[in-house]
Amino acid sequence: MKKMITALGLGTALAFASQSASAQSFPTQPITIVVPFSAGGPTDTVTRLVAQAMGQDLGQQVVVENVGGAGGTLGAARVAHAEPNGYTLLLHHIGMATTATLYRELPYNALEDFAHVGLVTEVPMVMVGRRDLEADTMAEVIAYVREKGEDVMYANAGIGAASHLCGLLFMNALETQMTTVPYQGTGPALTDLMGGQVDLMCDQTTNTTNQIRDGSIKAFGVTVPERLESLPDVPTASESGLEGFEVTIWHGVYAPKGTPEDVVNRLSQSLKIALKDPTVVERFADLGTAPSPEADATPAALRAKVQSEIDLWRPIIEAAGVYAN
């Protein structure tokens, strides 16, 4: 029995030593961060900034690979089933939580099939409209929607997109339905909004700030508690009469389930360093957002965020009765 215990103890020690050695030498090759959306979008932009800064810290190239399709679920599934060695990561937005309800069949579980690395940023949303809309303030938009109802054409970038989710929350808050017009991406939706073919849209500041500044569209309210430095003249939704209407599109980094804990911690440490990089901070500010604080760039904080957002969005999506499959 004593020999058996000794052997077991030796095996455990060797396994721990092997894991520690692996983490100390990690990484020894380039790392890939999968973006589950097309190139050029807000999540892609955020990822490329973070990838460059993490690569400088880790001493290895961090490559961004776009694997779009099915509302981000194809890219997420690829990482969920990748080798759990820290060399294939995922940077996903709020869709990591909402697809748990939007998709009644998923090839992964957002909580159980990933090692959570940390939060990256929370991008504010802004309610915008065509420039000749018969409303100039959020209060007037609320009155307009309540009066016109389904005659109001609300654009979104497709089921599960940030603009779709913000629209669901807006209609839920007003207890009024608009006619939703889904597009294949934010670009064509914004193009039609600027052209006056649709009335309203709610999307990330990373997508709308330039169009607001040049007067191509109207801005009515941002969906965060305080006004933004990038759009100081746009009031918050709360101060405009829509109390408690707050939503951000948060982003997080994930690794496959089973990735060694020491490797996950090394990645989390690198993420924290990247989020303090002056270039990242400056570029995020240009996009109307800011890096997550250090306390949120942790595995525990990201996992808690995913769980809380699943709980938040499930009743809203179920009440809307709109599913992706």
Protein Blocks (a to p, Z undefined) as FASTA:
>chain_A
ZZmmmmmmmmmmmmmmmmmmmmmmpccbdcddddfbdehiaklmmmmmmmmmmmmmnopa
cdddddeeehhlmmmmmmmmmccehpaccdddfklmmmmmmpmbdcbdfklmcccfbdfb
dcdddddddfkbcbfbfklmmmmmmmnmmmpccddebehiaklmmmmmmmmmnopacddd
ddebjklmmmmmmnopambdcddfklmmmmmmnopaccfbdcbfbdcfklmmbccfklno
pghiacdddddddddehiafklmmmmmmmmmmmmmpmklmmmmmmnopacddfklmcfkl
mmmmmmmmmmmmmmmmmmnopafZZ
